[in-house]
Amino acid sequence: MRITAPDLKELDIIDAIVPEPAGGAQADHAKQATILGEHLMACLEELRTVAPAERVEARYQKFRRMGVFGQAKFF
C-alpha cells in the first residue's frame, strides 16, 4: 500500500520524517514532544525566509503533484 513514512517522503506527500526516540514515540512522550518541537521550529524558521505568495504557490503545486501516479513492479 506504500503508506510508510519513507514511501510518503519518496512520493513527495510529506516533507520530512521526524525521528523517534529509541523504542518509539510511545516509549517516551516527553522526548518525542521535544524532538517534534525542535523540528517544527526549524521548519517555521525556514518558512519565514519565503515570501507568502511563494509559499502558497509551492503548496498549490505540491498538492497538484499528489494526483500523479506511476506503474509499480509487482513480484
N, CA, C, O and CB atoms as a CASP TS submission, in Angstrom:
PFRMAT TS
TARGET T0000
AUTHOR 0000-0000-0000
METHOD Language model
MODEL 1
PARENT N/A
ATOM      1  N   MET     1       0.807  -1.192   0.000  1.00  0.00           N
ATOM      2  CA  MET     1       0.000   0.000   0.000  1.00  0.00           C
ATOM      3  C   MET     1       0.854   1.261   0.000  1.00  0.00           C
ATOM      4  O   MET     1       0.359   2.349  -0.297  1.00  0.00           O
ATOM      5  CB  MET     1      -0.920  -0.005   1.186  1.00  0.00           C
ATOM      6  N   ARG     2       2.117   1.120   0.328  1.00  0.00           N
ATOM      7  CA  ARG     2       3.051   2.248   0.302  1.00  0.00           C
ATOM      8  C   ARG     2       2.622   3.403   1.200  1.00  0.00           C
ATOM      9  O   ARG     2       2.532   4.548   0.755  1.00  0.00           O
ATOM     10  CB  ARG     2       3.205   2.746  -1.110  1.00  0.00           C
ATOM     11  N   ILE     3       2.362   3.099   2.450  1.00  0.00           N
ATOM     12  CA  ILE     3       1.975   4.157   3.366  1.00  0.00           C
ATOM     13  C   ILE     3       2.967   4.329   4.513  1.00  0.00           C
ATOM     14  O   ILE     3       2.634   4.930   5.535  1.00  0.00           O
ATOM     15  CB  ILE     3       0.603   3.877   3.917  1.00  0.00           C
ATOM     16  N   THR     4       4.168   3.812   4.353  1.00  0.00           N
ATOM     17  CA  THR     4       5.188   4.030   5.368  1.00  0.00           C
ATOM     18  C   THR     4       5.763   5.430   5.192  1.00  0.00           C
ATOM     19  O   THR     4       5.632   6.032   4.126  1.00  0.00           O
ATOM     20  CB  THR     4       6.307   2.952   5.281  1.00  0.00           C
ATOM     21  N   ALA     5       6.390   5.936   6.227  1.00  0.00           N
ATOM     22  CA  ALA     5       6.974   7.274   6.162  1.00  0.00           C
ATOM     23  C   ALA     5       7.964   7.414   5.000  1.00  0.00           C
ATOM     24  O   ALA     5       7.888   8.399   4.266  1.00  0.00           O
ATOM     25  CB  ALA     5       7.672   7.601   7.478  1.00  0.00           C
ATOM     26  N   PRO     6       8.889   6.467   4.805  1.00  0.00           N
ATOM     27  CA  PRO     6       9.801   6.608   3.666  1.00  0.00           C
ATOM     28  C   PRO     6       9.070   6.615   2.319  1.00  0.00           C
ATOM     29  O   PRO     6       9.464   7.337   1.402  1.00  0.00           O
ATOM     30  CB  PRO     6      10.820   5.482   3.684  1.00  0.00           C
ATOM     31  N   ASP     7       8.015   5.819   2.200  1.00  0.00           N
ATOM     32  CA  ASP     7       7.237   5.818   0.957  1.00  0.00           C
ATOM     33  C   ASP     7       6.577   7.173   0.730  1.00  0.00           C
ATOM     34  O   ASP     7       6.628   7.712  -0.375  1.00  0.00           O
ATOM     35  CB  ASP     7       6.170   4.710   0.988  1.00  0.00           C
ATOM     36  N   LEU     8       5.961   7.720   1.765  1.00  0.00           N
ATOM     37  CA  LEU     8       5.292   9.016   1.638  1.00  0.00           C
ATOM     38  C   LEU     8       6.288  10.124   1.318  1.00  0.00           C
ATOM     39  O   LEU     8       5.966  11.056   0.581  1.00  0.00           O
ATOM     40  CB  LEU     8       4.533   9.353   2.923  1.00  0.00           C
ATOM     41  N   LYS     9       7.491  10.026   1.866  1.00  0.00           N
ATOM     42  CA  LYS     9       8.545  11.009   1.560  1.00  0.00           C
ATOM     43  C   LYS     9       8.962  10.878   0.102  1.00  0.00           C
ATOM     44  O   LYS     9       9.106  11.879  -0.600  1.00  0.00           O
ATOM     45  CB  LYS     9       9.778  10.817   2.494  1.00  0.00           C
ATOM     46  N   GLU    10       9.152   9.655  -0.348  1.00  0.00           N
ATOM     47  CA  GLU    10       9.546   9.411  -1.739  1.00  0.00           C
ATOM     48  C   GLU    10       8.479   9.919  -2.711  1.00  0.00           C
ATOM     49  O   GLU    10       8.804  10.426  -3.784  1.00  0.00           O
ATOM     50  CB  GLU    10       9.796   7.911  -1.969  1.00  0.00           C
ATOM     51  N   LEU    11       7.216   9.782  -2.335  1.00  0.00           N
ATOM     52  CA  LEU    11       6.112  10.232  -3.184  1.00  0.00           C
ATOM     53  C   LEU    11       5.860  11.736  -3.063  1.00  0.00           C
ATOM     54  O   LEU    11       4.966  12.267  -3.723  1.00  0.00           O
ATOM     55  CB  LEU    11       4.847   9.473  -2.831  1.00  0.00           C
ATOM     56  N   ASP    12       6.634  12.421  -2.231  1.00  0.00           N
ATOM     57  CA  ASP    12       6.527  13.867  -2.017  1.00  0.00           C
ATOM     58  C   ASP    12       5.190  14.265  -1.388  1.00  0.00           C
ATOM     59  O   ASP    12       4.692  15.368  -1.617  1.00  0.00           O
ATOM     60  CB  ASP    12       6.709  14.600  -3.338  1.00  0.00           C
ATOM     61  N   ILE    13       4.619  13.364  -0.601  1.00  0.00           N
ATOM     62  CA  ILE    13       3.386  13.678   0.116  1.00  0.00           C
ATOM     63  C   ILE    13       3.718  14.351   1.444  1.00  0.00           C
ATOM     64  O   ILE    13       2.985  15.222   1.911  1.00  0.00           O
ATOM     65  CB  ILE    13       2.544  12.399   0.351  1.00  0.00           C
ATOM     66  N   ILE    14       4.828  13.939   2.043  1.00  0.00           N
ATOM     67  CA  ILE    14       5.298  14.594   3.261  1.00  0.00           C
ATOM     68  C   ILE    14       6.642  15.247   2.967  1.00  0.00           C
ATOM     69  O   ILE    14       7.354  14.846   2.046  1.00  0.00           O
ATOM     70  CB  ILE    14       5.416  13.577   4.445  1.00  0.00           C
ATOM     71  N   ASP    15       6.977  16.256   3.760  1.00  0.00           N
ATOM     72  CA  ASP    15       8.220  16.992   3.542  1.00  0.00           C
ATOM     73  C   ASP    15       9.404  16.380   4.278  1.00  0.00           C
ATOM     74  O   ASP    15      10.542  16.468   3.817  1.00  0.00           O
ATOM     75  CB  ASP    15       8.048  18.423   3.971  1.00  0.00           C
ATOM     76  N   ALA    16       9.133  15.767   5.410  1.00  0.00           N
ATOM     77  CA  ALA    16      10.231  15.237   6.223  1.00  0.00           C
ATOM     78  C   ALA    16       9.714  14.114   7.112  1.00  0.00           C
ATOM     79  O   ALA    16       8.512  13.975   7.340  1.00  0.00           O
ATOM     80  CB  ALA    16      10.876  16.356   7.082  1.00  0.00           C
ATOM     81  N   ILE    17      10.638  13.335   7.596  1.00  0.00           N
ATOM     82  CA  ILE    17      10.331  12.289   8.566  1.00  0.00           C
ATOM     83  C   ILE    17      10.953  12.720   9.888  1.00  0.00           C
ATOM     84  O   ILE    17      12.167  12.898   9.986  1.00  0.00           O
ATOM     85  CB  ILE    17      10.869  10.873   8.100  1.00  0.00           C
ATOM     86  N   VAL    18      10.120  12.883  10.889  1.00  0.00           N
ATOM     87  CA  VAL    18      10.603  13.290  12.207  1.00  0.00           C
ATOM     88  C   VAL    18      11.059  12.031  12.938  1.00  0.00           C
ATOM     89  O   VAL    18      10.275  11.097  13.109  1.00  0.00           O
ATOM     90  CB  VAL    18       9.490  14.058  13.023  1.00  0.00           C
ATOM     91  N   PRO    19      12.309  11.997  13.367  1.00  0.00           N
ATOM     92  CA  PRO    19      12.805  10.793  14.043  1.00  0.00           C
ATOM     93  C   PRO    19      12.102  10.572  15.381  1.00  0.00           C
ATOM     94  O   PRO    19      11.564  11.505  15.977  1.00  0.00           O
ATOM     95  CB  PRO    19      14.318  10.893  14.262  1.00  0.00           C
ATOM     96  N   GLU    20      12.116   9.334  15.836  1.00  0.00           N
ATOM     97  CA  GLU    20      11.525   8.965  17.121  1.00  0.00           C
ATOM     98  C   GLU    20      12.632   8.572  18.091  1.00  0.00           C
ATOM     99  O   GLU    20      13.709   8.144  17.676  1.00  0.00           O
ATOM    100  CB  GLU    20      10.506   7.805  16.953  1.00  0.00           C
ATOM    101  N   PRO    21      12.364   8.717  19.377  1.00  0.00           N
ATOM    102  CA  PRO    21      13.349   8.238  20.354  1.00  0.00           C
ATOM    103  C   PRO    21      13.411   6.711  20.319  1.00  0.00           C
ATOM    104  O   PRO    21      12.523   6.057  19.772  1.00  0.00           O
ATOM    105  CB  PRO    21      12.997   8.737  21.788  1.00  0.00           C
ATOM    106  N   ALA    22      14.448   6.162  20.899  1.00  0.00           N
ATOM    107  CA  ALA    22      14.589   4.702  20.951  1.00  0.00           C
ATOM    108  C   ALA    22      13.343   4.088  21.573  1.00  0.00           C
ATOM    109  O   ALA    22      12.865   4.553  22.608  1.00  0.00           O
ATOM    110  CB  ALA    22      15.853   4.294  21.757  1.00  0.00           C
ATOM    111  N   GLY    23      12.822   3.053  20.945  1.00  0.00           N
ATOM    112  CA  GLY    23      11.622   2.393  21.442  1.00  0.00           C
ATOM    113  C   GLY    23      10.334   2.986  20.908  1.00  0.00           C
ATOM    114  O   GLY    23       9.250   2.480  21.200  1.00  0.00           O
ATOM    115  N   GLY    24      10.436   4.048  20.131  1.00  0.00           N
ATOM    116  CA  GLY    24       9.254   4.662  19.534  1.00  0.00           C
ATOM    117  C   GLY    24       8.712   5.811  20.367  1.00  0.00           C
ATOM    118  O   GLY    24       9.079   5.988  21.528  1.00  0.00           O
ATOM    119  N   ALA    25       7.832   6.586  19.752  1.00  0.00           N
ATOM    120  CA  ALA    25       7.251   7.756  20.412  1.00  0.00           C
ATOM    121  C   ALA    25       6.477   7.362  21.663  1.00  0.00           C
ATOM    122  O   ALA    25       6.457   8.105  22.644  1.00  0.00           O
ATOM    123  CB  ALA    25       6.335   8.508  19.448  1.00  0.00           C
ATOM    124  N   GLN    26       5.839   6.195  21.631  1.00  0.00           N
ATOM    125  CA  GLN    26       5.039   5.759  22.775  1.00  0.00           C
ATOM    126  C   GLN    26       5.896   5.451  23.994  1.00  0.00           C
ATOM    127  O   GLN    26       5.391   5.425  25.117  1.00  0.00           O
ATOM    128  CB  GLN    26       4.226   4.540  22.404  1.00  0.00           C
ATOM    129  N   ALA    27       7.180   5.219  23.784  1.00  0.00           N
ATOM    130  CA  ALA    27       8.066   4.875  24.894  1.00  0.00           C
ATOM    131  C   ALA    27       8.513   6.102  25.687  1.00  0.00           C
ATOM    132  O   ALA    27       8.843   5.992  26.867  1.00  0.00           O
ATOM    133  CB  ALA    27       9.280   4.136  24.373  1.00  0.00           C
ATOM    134  N   ASP    28       8.525   7.261  25.046  1.00  0.00           N
ATOM    135  CA  ASP    28       8.996   8.480  25.725  1.00  0.00           C
ATOM    136  C   ASP    28       8.292   9.690  25.116  1.00  0.00           C
ATOM    137  O   ASP    28       8.811  10.337  24.206  1.00  0.00           O
ATOM    138  CB  ASP    28      10.555   8.629  25.607  1.00  0.00           C
ATOM    139  N   HIS    29       7.110   9.978  25.633  1.00  0.00           N
ATOM    140  CA  HIS    29       6.310  11.080  25.090  1.00  0.00           C
ATOM    141  C   HIS    29       7.021  12.424  25.200  1.00  0.00           C
ATOM    142  O   HIS    29       6.974  13.231  24.272  1.00  0.00           O
ATOM    143  CB  HIS    29       4.975  11.153  25.805  1.00  0.00           C
ATOM    144  N   ALA    30       7.673  12.661  26.321  1.00  0.00           N
ATOM    145  CA  ALA    30       8.348  13.942  26.528  1.00  0.00           C
ATOM    146  C   ALA    30       9.476  14.134  25.519  1.00  0.00           C
ATOM    147  O   ALA    30       9.626  15.210  24.941  1.00  0.00           O
ATOM    148  CB  ALA    30       8.898  14.034  27.958  1.00  0.00           C
ATOM    149  N   LYS    31      10.260  13.094  25.313  1.00  0.00           N
ATOM    150  CA  LYS    31      11.363  13.174  24.344  1.00  0.00           C
ATOM    151  C   LYS    31      10.812  13.405  22.941  1.00  0.00           C
ATOM    152  O   LYS    31      11.359  14.207  22.184  1.00  0.00           O
ATOM    153  CB  LYS    31      12.223  11.882  24.378  1.00  0.00           C
ATOM    154  N   GLN    32       9.725  12.703  22.589  1.00  0.00           N
ATOM    155  CA  GLN    32       9.133  12.879  21.263  1.00  0.00           C
ATOM    156  C   GLN    32       8.602  14.296  21.100  1.00  0.00           C
ATOM    157  O   GLN    32       8.743  14.887  20.029  1.00  0.00           O
ATOM    158  CB  GLN    32       8.006  11.859  21.032  1.00  0.00           C
ATOM    159  N   ALA    33       7.998  14.847  22.137  1.00  0.00           N
ATOM    160  CA  ALA    33       7.495  16.221  22.073  1.00  0.00           C
ATOM    161  C   ALA    33       8.642  17.201  21.847  1.00  0.00           C
ATOM    162  O   ALA    33       8.500  18.163  21.092  1.00  0.00           O
ATOM    163  CB  ALA    33       6.733  16.580  23.363  1.00  0.00           C
ATOM    164  N   THR    34       9.764  16.961  22.493  1.00  0.00           N
ATOM    165  CA  THR    34      10.936  17.820  22.313  1.00  0.00           C
ATOM    166  C   THR    34      11.458  17.727  20.885  1.00  0.00           C
ATOM    167  O   THR    34      11.745  18.747  20.258  1.00  0.00           O
ATOM    168  CB  THR    34      12.044  17.439  23.308  1.00  0.00           C
ATOM    169  N   ILE    35      11.581  16.514  20.374  1.00  0.00           N
ATOM    170  CA  ILE    35      12.063  16.307  19.002  1.00  0.00           C
ATOM    171  C   ILE    35      11.125  16.989  18.015  1.00  0.00           C
ATOM    172  O   ILE    35      11.572  17.686  17.104  1.00  0.00           O
ATOM    173  CB  ILE    35      12.180  14.793  18.679  1.00  0.00           C
ATOM    174  N   LEU    36       9.835  16.786  18.198  1.00  0.00           N
ATOM    175  CA  LEU    36       8.849  17.380  17.295  1.00  0.00           C
ATOM    176  C   LEU    36       8.879  18.903  17.372  1.00  0.00           C
ATOM    177  O   LEU    36       8.822  19.580  16.345  1.00  0.00           O
ATOM    178  CB  LEU    36       7.445  16.865  17.626  1.00  0.00           C
ATOM    179  N   GLY    37       8.968  19.439  18.580  1.00  0.00           N
ATOM    180  CA  GLY    37       9.037  20.891  18.753  1.00  0.00           C
ATOM    181  C   GLY    37      10.244  21.492  18.058  1.00  0.00           C
ATOM    182  O   GLY    37      10.134  22.520  17.389  1.00  0.00           O
ATOM    183  N   GLU    38      11.395  20.856  18.214  1.00  0.00           N
ATOM    184  CA  GLU    38      12.614  21.345  17.559  1.00  0.00           C
ATOM    185  C   GLU    38      12.473  21.293  16.042  1.00  0.00           C
ATOM    186  O   GLU    38      12.888  22.213  15.337  1.00  0.00           O
ATOM    187  CB  GLU    38      13.835  20.519  18.004  1.00  0.00           C
ATOM    188  N   HIS    39      11.886  20.213  15.552  1.00  0.00           N
ATOM    189  CA  HIS    39      11.698  20.073  14.106  1.00  0.00           C
ATOM    190  C   HIS    39      10.745  21.146  13.579  1.00  0.00           C
ATOM    191  O   HIS    39      11.014  21.775  12.556  1.00  0.00           O
ATOM    192  CB  HIS    39      11.160  18.666  13.765  1.00  0.00           C
ATOM    193  N   LEU    40       9.636  21.350  14.280  1.00  0.00           N
ATOM    194  CA  LEU    40       8.669  22.362  13.851  1.00  0.00           C
ATOM    195  C   LEU    40       9.267  23.761  13.865  1.00  0.00           C
ATOM    196  O   LEU    40       9.032  24.544  12.944  1.00  0.00           O
ATOM    197  CB  LEU    40       7.437  22.323  14.741  1.00  0.00           C
ATOM    198  N   MET    41      10.030  24.080  14.888  1.00  0.00           N
ATOM    199  CA  MET    41      10.654  25.405  14.961  1.00  0.00           C
ATOM    200  C   MET    41      11.632  25.610  13.805  1.00  0.00           C
ATOM    201  O   MET    41      11.690  26.696  13.230  1.00  0.00           O
ATOM    202  CB  MET    41      11.382  25.586  16.308  1.00  0.00           C
ATOM    203  N   ALA    42      12.394  24.582  13.465  1.00  0.00           N
ATOM    204  CA  ALA    42      13.328  24.686  12.339  1.00  0.00           C
ATOM    205  C   ALA    42      12.570  24.895  11.033  1.00  0.00           C
ATOM    206  O   ALA    42      12.981  25.699  10.196  1.00  0.00           O
ATOM    207  CB  ALA    42      14.210  23.424  12.247  1.00  0.00           C
ATOM    208  N   CYS    43      11.469  24.176  10.856  1.00  0.00           N
ATOM    209  CA  CYS    43      10.663  24.330   9.637  1.00  0.00           C
ATOM    210  C   CYS    43      10.056  25.722   9.552  1.00  0.00           C
ATOM    211  O   CYS    43      10.071  26.344   8.490  1.00  0.00           O
ATOM    212  CB  CYS    43       9.553  23.274   9.589  1.00  0.00           C
ATOM    213  N   LEU    44       9.524  26.211  10.665  1.00  0.00           N
ATOM    214  CA  LEU    44       8.927  27.549  10.673  1.00  0.00           C
ATOM    215  C   LEU    44       9.970  28.621  10.397  1.00  0.00           C
ATOM    216  O   LEU    44       9.701  29.592   9.690  1.00  0.00           O
ATOM    217  CB  LEU    44       8.245  27.820  12.012  1.00  0.00           C
ATOM    218  N   GLU    45      11.147  28.443  10.951  1.00  0.00           N
ATOM    219  CA  GLU    45      12.225  29.410  10.707  1.00  0.00           C
ATOM    220  C   GLU    45      12.591  29.436   9.225  1.00  0.00           C
ATOM    221  O   GLU    45      12.831  30.502   8.658  1.00  0.00           O
ATOM    222  CB  GLU    45      13.470  29.065  11.561  1.00  0.00           C
ATOM    223  N   GLU    46      12.632  28.273   8.608  1.00  0.00           N
ATOM    224  CA  GLU    46      12.930  28.197   7.176  1.00  0.00           C
ATOM    225  C   GLU    46      11.822  28.860   6.359  1.00  0.00           C
ATOM    226  O   GLU    46      12.100  29.575   5.396  1.00  0.00           O
ATOM    227  CB  GLU    46      13.108  26.728   6.738  1.00  0.00           C
ATOM    228  N   LEU    47      10.578  28.625   6.740  1.00  0.00           N
ATOM    229  CA  LEU    47       9.450  29.206   6.007  1.00  0.00           C
ATOM    230  C   LEU    47       9.404  30.728   6.111  1.00  0.00           C
ATOM    231  O   LEU    47       8.889  31.397   5.216  1.00  0.00           O
ATOM    232  CB  LEU    47       8.149  28.626   6.518  1.00  0.00           C
ATOM    233  N   ARG    48       9.936  31.271   7.192  1.00  0.00           N
ATOM    234  CA  ARG    48       9.952  32.733   7.354  1.00  0.00           C
ATOM    235  C   ARG    48      10.756  33.420   6.261  1.00  0.00           C
ATOM    236  O   ARG    48      10.553  34.604   5.991  1.00  0.00           O
ATOM    237  CB  ARG    48      10.523  33.106   8.715  1.00  0.00           C
ATOM    238  N   THR    49      11.657  32.694   5.637  1.00  0.00           N
ATOM    239  CA  THR    49      12.509  33.293   4.606  1.00  0.00           C
ATOM    240  C   THR    49      11.852  33.278   3.233  1.00  0.00           C
ATOM    241  O   THR    49      12.397  33.835   2.281  1.00  0.00           O
ATOM    242  CB  THR    49      13.838  32.564   4.541  1.00  0.00           C
ATOM    243  N   VAL    50      10.689  32.648   3.121  1.00  0.00           N
ATOM    244  CA  VAL    50       9.994  32.523   1.837  1.00  0.00           C
ATOM    245  C   VAL    50       8.786  33.458   1.840  1.00  0.00           C
ATOM    246  O   VAL    50       8.013  33.488   2.797  1.00  0.00           O
ATOM    247  CB  VAL    50       9.554  31.043   1.573  1.00  0.00           C
ATOM    248  N   ALA    51       8.637  34.209   0.770  1.00  0.00           N
ATOM    249  CA  ALA    51       7.513  35.138   0.656  1.00  0.00           C
ATOM    250  C   ALA    51       6.187  34.375   0.708  1.00  0.00           C
ATOM    251  O   ALA    51       6.097  33.260   0.193  1.00  0.00           O
ATOM    252  CB  ALA    51       7.614  35.957  -0.656  1.00  0.00           C
ATOM    253  N   PRO    52       5.163  34.963   1.323  1.00  0.00           N
ATOM    254  CA  PRO    52       3.865  34.280   1.420  1.00  0.00           C
ATOM    255  C   PRO    52       3.322  33.800   0.076  1.00  0.00           C
ATOM    256  O   PRO    52       2.813  32.683  -0.015  1.00  0.00           O
ATOM    257  CB  PRO    52       2.858  35.199   2.054  1.00  0.00           C
ATOM    258  N   ALA    53       3.421  34.609  -0.951  1.00  0.00           N
ATOM    259  CA  ALA    53       2.909  34.200  -2.268  1.00  0.00           C
ATOM    260  C   ALA    53       3.662  32.976  -2.788  1.00  0.00           C
ATOM    261  O   ALA    53       3.067  32.102  -3.418  1.00  0.00           O
ATOM    262  CB  ALA    53       3.026  35.363  -3.279  1.00  0.00           C
ATOM    263  N   GLU    54       4.961  32.911  -2.528  1.00  0.00           N
ATOM    264  CA  GLU    54       5.754  31.751  -2.950  1.00  0.00           C
ATOM    265  C   GLU    54       5.348  30.502  -2.171  1.00  0.00           C
ATOM    266  O   GLU    54       5.288  29.409  -2.734  1.00  0.00           O
ATOM    267  CB  GLU    54       7.256  32.026  -2.758  1.00  0.00           C
ATOM    268  N   ARG    55       5.070  30.663  -0.880  1.00  0.00           N
ATOM    269  CA  ARG    55       4.627  29.519  -0.069  1.00  0.00           C
ATOM    270  C   ARG    55       3.295  28.980  -0.573  1.00  0.00           C
ATOM    271  O   ARG    55       3.098  27.769  -0.666  1.00  0.00           O
ATOM    272  CB  ARG    55       4.503  29.921   1.414  1.00  0.00           C
ATOM    273  N   VAL    56       2.384  29.894  -0.899  1.00  0.00           N
ATOM    274  CA  VAL    56       1.073  29.475  -1.404  1.00  0.00           C
ATOM    275  C   VAL    56       1.229  28.724  -2.721  1.00  0.00           C
ATOM    276  O   VAL    56       0.620  27.671  -2.912  1.00  0.00           O
ATOM    277  CB  VAL    56       0.143  30.695  -1.590  1.00  0.00           C
ATOM    278  N   GLU    57       2.035  29.255  -3.624  1.00  0.00           N
ATOM    279  CA  GLU    57       2.238  28.609  -4.924  1.00  0.00           C
ATOM    280  C   GLU    57       2.907  27.240  -4.760  1.00  0.00           C
ATOM    281  O   GLU    57       2.513  26.276  -5.415  1.00  0.00           O
ATOM    282  CB  GLU    57       3.090  29.508  -5.841  1.00  0.00           C
ATOM    283  N   ALA    58       3.903  27.154  -3.900  1.00  0.00           N
ATOM    284  CA  ALA    58       4.590  25.876  -3.669  1.00  0.00           C
ATOM    285  C   ALA    58       3.620  24.841  -3.099  1.00  0.00           C
ATOM    286  O   ALA    58       3.639  23.677  -3.496  1.00  0.00           O
ATOM    287  CB  ALA    58       5.790  26.068  -2.709  1.00  0.00           C
ATOM    288  N   ARG    59       2.785  25.271  -2.176  1.00  0.00           N
ATOM    289  CA  ARG    59       1.798  24.346  -1.596  1.00  0.00           C
ATOM    290  C   ARG    59       0.801  23.894  -2.659  1.00  0.00           C
ATOM    291  O   ARG    59       0.456  22.715  -2.737  1.00  0.00           O
ATOM    292  CB  ARG    59       1.051  25.014  -0.412  1.00  0.00           C
ATOM    293  N   TYR    60       0.345  24.832  -3.470  1.00  0.00           N
ATOM    294  CA  TYR    60      -0.594  24.506  -4.542  1.00  0.00           C
ATOM    295  C   TYR    60       0.019  23.473  -5.484  1.00  0.00           C
ATOM    296  O   TYR    60      -0.630  22.484  -5.822  1.00  0.00           O
ATOM    297  CB  TYR    60      -0.992  25.776  -5.323  1.00  0.00           C
ATOM    298  N   GLN    61       1.254  23.693  -5.908  1.00  0.00           N
ATOM    299  CA  GLN    61       1.927  22.772  -6.823  1.00  0.00           C
ATOM    300  C   GLN    61       2.146  21.407  -6.170  1.00  0.00           C
ATOM    301  O   GLN    61       2.016  20.373  -6.826  1.00  0.00           O
ATOM    302  CB  GLN    61       3.269  23.361  -7.278  1.00  0.00           C
ATOM    303  N   LYS    62       2.474  21.406  -4.892  1.00  0.00           N
ATOM    304  CA  LYS    62       2.675  20.136  -4.187  1.00  0.00           C
ATOM    305  C   LYS    62       1.392  19.310  -4.209  1.00  0.00           C
ATOM    306  O   LYS    62       1.428  18.112  -4.489  1.00  0.00           O
ATOM    307  CB  LYS    62       3.128  20.387  -2.729  1.00  0.00           C
ATOM    308  N   PHE    63       0.274  19.940  -3.917  1.00  0.00           N
ATOM    309  CA  PHE    63      -0.993  19.206  -3.906  1.00  0.00           C
ATOM    310  C   PHE    63      -1.401  18.769  -5.305  1.00  0.00           C
ATOM    311  O   PHE    63      -2.031  17.722  -5.453  1.00  0.00           O
ATOM    312  CB  PHE    63      -2.092  20.061  -3.292  1.00  0.00           C
ATOM    313  N   ARG    64      -1.067  19.522  -6.313  1.00  0.00           N
ATOM    314  CA  ARG    64      -1.362  19.115  -7.693  1.00  0.00           C
ATOM    315  C   ARG    64      -0.565  17.872  -8.066  1.00  0.00           C
ATOM    316  O   ARG    64      -1.073  16.998  -8.769  1.00  0.00           O
ATOM    317  CB  ARG    64      -1.049  20.262  -8.677  1.00  0.00           C
ATOM    318  N   ARG    65       0.686  17.784  -7.597  1.00  0.00           N
ATOM    319  CA  ARG    65       1.528  16.621  -7.906  1.00  0.00           C
ATOM    320  C   ARG    65       1.049  15.354  -7.212  1.00  0.00           C
ATOM    321  O   ARG    65       1.396  14.255  -7.646  1.00  0.00           O
ATOM    322  CB  ARG    65       2.963  16.900  -7.512  1.00  0.00           C
ATOM    323  N   MET    66       0.272  15.475  -6.161  1.00  0.00           N
ATOM    324  CA  MET    66      -0.173  14.287  -5.428  1.00  0.00           C
ATOM    325  C   MET    66      -1.079  13.397  -6.261  1.00  0.00           C
ATOM    326  O   MET    66      -1.256  12.225  -5.926  1.00  0.00           O
ATOM    327  CB  MET    66      -0.893  14.696  -4.165  1.00  0.00           C
ATOM    328  N   GLY    67      -1.651  13.910  -7.323  1.00  0.00           N
ATOM    329  CA  GLY    67      -2.510  13.099  -8.179  1.00  0.00           C
ATOM    330  C   GLY    67      -1.743  12.317  -9.225  1.00  0.00           C
ATOM    331  O   GLY    67      -2.331  11.502  -9.936  1.00  0.00           O
ATOM    332  N   VAL    68      -0.440  12.545  -9.337  1.00  0.00           N
ATOM    333  CA  VAL    68       0.389  11.865 -10.328  1.00  0.00           C
ATOM    334  C   VAL    68       0.714  10.469  -9.811  1.00  0.00           C
ATOM    335  O   VAL    68       1.021  10.290  -8.632  1.00  0.00           O
ATOM    336  CB  VAL    68       1.696  12.671 -10.624  1.00  0.00           C
ATOM    337  N   PHE    69       0.646   9.495 -10.688  1.00  0.00           N
ATOM    338  CA  PHE    69       0.951   8.133 -10.267  1.00  0.00           C
ATOM    339  C   PHE    69       1.817   7.461 -11.316  1.00  0.00           C
ATOM    340  O   PHE    69       1.969   7.954 -12.434  1.00  0.00           O
ATOM    341  CB  PHE    69      -0.341   7.324 -10.029  1.00  0.00           C
ATOM    342  N   GLY    70       2.368   6.347 -10.941  1.00  0.00           N
ATOM    343  CA  GLY    70       3.203   5.581 -11.859  1.00  0.00           C
ATOM    344  C   GLY    70       2.893   4.104 -11.724  1.00  0.00           C
ATOM    345  O   GLY    70       2.082   3.698 -10.891  1.00  0.00           O
ATOM    346  N   GLN    71       3.531   3.326 -12.533  1.00  0.00           N
ATOM    347  CA  GLN    71       3.349   1.881 -12.502  1.00  0.00           C
ATOM    348  C   GLN    71       4.365   1.277 -11.541  1.00  0.00           C
ATOM    349  O   GLN    71       5.552   1.601 -11.594  1.00  0.00           O
ATOM    350  CB  GLN    71       3.493   1.267 -13.925  1.00  0.00           C
ATOM    351  N   ALA    72       3.901   0.416 -10.684  1.00  0.00           N
ATOM    352  CA  ALA    72       4.785  -0.270  -9.747  1.00  0.00           C
ATOM    353  C   ALA    72       5.021  -1.691 -10.238  1.00  0.00           C
ATOM    354  O   ALA    72       4.141  -2.315 -10.833  1.00  0.00           O
ATOM    355  CB  ALA    72       4.187  -0.274  -8.312  1.00  0.00           C
ATOM    356  N   LYS    73       6.214  -2.186  -9.979  1.00  0.00           N
ATOM    357  CA  LYS    73       6.529  -3.565 -10.338  1.00  0.00           C
ATOM    358  C   LYS    73       6.083  -4.473  -9.205  1.00  0.00           C
ATOM    359  O   LYS    73       6.386  -4.217  -8.040  1.00  0.00           O
ATOM    360  CB  LYS    73       8.051  -3.744 -10.631  1.00  0.00           C
ATOM    361  N   PHE    74       5.376  -5.518  -9.543  1.00  0.00           N
ATOM    362  CA  PHE    74       4.927  -6.477  -8.552  1.00  0.00           C
ATOM    363  C   PHE    74       5.625  -7.799  -8.803  1.00  0.00           C
ATOM    364  O   PHE    74       5.642  -8.311  -9.923  1.00  0.00           O
ATOM    365  CB  PHE    74       3.392  -6.644  -8.589  1.00  0.00           C
ATOM    366  N   PHE    75       6.181  -8.326  -7.775  1.00  0.00           N
ATOM    367  CA  PHE    75       6.829  -9.632  -7.765  1.00  0.00           C
ATOM    368  C   PHE    75       7.770  -9.737  -8.886  1.00  0.00           C
ATOM    369  O   PHE    75       8.420 -10.769  -9.052  1.00  0.00           O
ATOM    370  CB  PHE    75       5.834 -10.745  -7.829  1.00  0.00           C
TER
END
